[in-house]
């Protein structure tokens, strides 16, 4: 995947809004796996990465079980499971790296700890 910052995506949408395409295909500057993105987040906050990987079939079962309790959480879980199955690469449009974004969040949390719900 190559995650794109919301600001970069908004810019790409505005630039495309007056053209023919009905969809915007865009990605950020960093190509990485979901595991690498998670490890990066832990690295930025200076903690060892603690990751658990579950098989996709188990993820599908969990989505089904969650749907009994909460449709909202089931939809979120379904998105996560589905994203784990696809190649999320888009053409590089954005310029904000995921590390820069995580660093920005970390800095913002230092200034206003309530901003992250801490």
C-alpha positions as MATLAB code, in Angstrom:
seq = 'XXXXXXXXXXXXXXXXXXXXXXXXXXXXXXXXXXXXXXXXXXXXXXXXXXXXXXXXXXXXXXXXXXXXXXXXXXXXXXXXXXXXXXXXXXXXXXXXXXXXXXXXXXXXXXXXXXXXXX';
ca = [
       0.000    0.000    0.000;
       0.981    3.615   -0.251;
      -1.129    5.561    2.243;
      -1.976    9.129    1.315;
      -2.478   12.033    3.703;
      -5.988   13.505    3.653;
      -4.620   16.915    2.669;
      -2.819   15.396   -0.338;
      -5.934   13.434   -1.326;
      -8.098   16.543   -1.078;
      -5.696   18.378   -3.388;
      -5.851   15.506   -5.920;
      -9.668   15.510   -5.772;
      -9.876   19.256   -6.386;
      -7.456   18.987   -9.302;
      -9.582   16.201  -10.819;
     -12.998   17.732  -10.058;
     -13.217   19.617  -13.334;
     -12.098   16.711  -15.517;
     -13.677   13.578  -16.898;
     -12.637   10.874  -14.405;
     -15.320    9.893  -11.919;
     -12.779    8.494   -9.513;
      -9.422    9.632   -8.210;
      -6.668    7.045   -7.943;
      -3.952    8.423   -5.703;
      -1.348    7.293   -3.227;
       1.299    8.726   -0.989;
       5.068    8.644   -1.390;
       5.725    5.550    0.793;
       5.139    1.998   -0.443;
       4.876   -0.442    2.470;
       3.043   -3.420    3.861;
       0.428   -3.101    6.586;
       2.939   -4.672    8.973;
       5.555   -2.044    8.071;
       3.024    0.743    8.665;
       2.189   -0.657   12.105;
       5.877   -1.083   12.965;
       6.491    2.514   11.875;
       3.771    3.755   14.239;
       5.400    1.923   17.166;
       8.827    3.226   16.132;
       7.634    6.838   16.129;
       6.348    6.555   19.701;
       9.473    4.686   20.778;
       7.817    1.422   21.780;
       8.490   -2.130   20.641;
       5.999   -3.357   18.065;
       3.488   -5.868   19.410;
       1.597   -7.248   16.442;
      -0.740  -10.200   16.123;
      -1.602  -11.577   12.711;
      -4.806  -13.526   12.227;
      -5.694  -15.556    9.135;
      -8.209  -13.941    6.776;
     -10.726  -16.774    7.275;
     -10.736  -16.041   11.013;
     -11.178  -12.341   10.269;
     -14.305  -13.179    8.223;
     -15.683  -15.215   11.147;
     -15.020  -12.322   13.522;
     -16.833   -9.910   11.185;
     -19.848  -12.236   11.179;
     -19.820  -12.479   15.007;
     -19.428   -8.718   15.404;
     -22.448   -8.144   13.164;
     -24.594   -9.807   15.829;
     -23.435   -7.247   18.403;
     -22.811   -4.072   16.382;
     -23.296   -3.398   12.703;
     -20.996   -0.360   12.975;
     -18.061   -2.358   14.375;
     -18.754   -5.196   11.956;
     -18.555   -2.766    9.039;
     -15.240   -1.412   10.331;
     -13.868   -4.925   10.822;
     -15.078   -5.892    7.341;
     -13.195   -2.930    5.872;
     -10.006   -3.983    7.695;
     -10.312   -7.624    6.584;
     -11.049   -6.614    2.989;
      -8.124   -4.167    2.947;
      -5.895   -7.045    4.044;
      -6.729   -8.909    0.848;
      -6.114   -6.209   -1.749;
      -3.147   -4.422   -3.214;
      -3.673   -0.808   -2.177;
      -1.175    0.867   -4.497;
      -2.038    4.057   -6.295;
       0.043    6.422   -8.372;
       2.167    8.645   -6.160;
       0.352   11.947   -5.830;
       0.892   12.880   -2.207;
       4.047   14.289   -0.707;
       3.445   13.755    3.027;
       5.134   10.580    4.238;
       3.451    8.322    6.775;
       6.367    8.911    9.170;
       5.850   12.686    8.880;
       2.151   12.226    9.589;
       2.824   10.043   12.644;
       5.431   12.540   13.886;
       2.888   15.342   13.445;
       0.357   13.404   15.540;
       2.969   12.716   18.198;
       3.916   16.404   18.364;
       0.274   17.459   18.512;
      -0.279   15.030   21.399;
       2.658   16.597   23.296;
       1.092   20.028   22.919;
      -2.500   18.926   23.667;
      -2.753   15.474   25.307;
      -6.570   15.740   25.214;
      -6.494   15.858   21.389;
      -5.825   12.106   21.210;
      -8.134   11.186   24.063;
      -5.228   10.448   26.433;
];
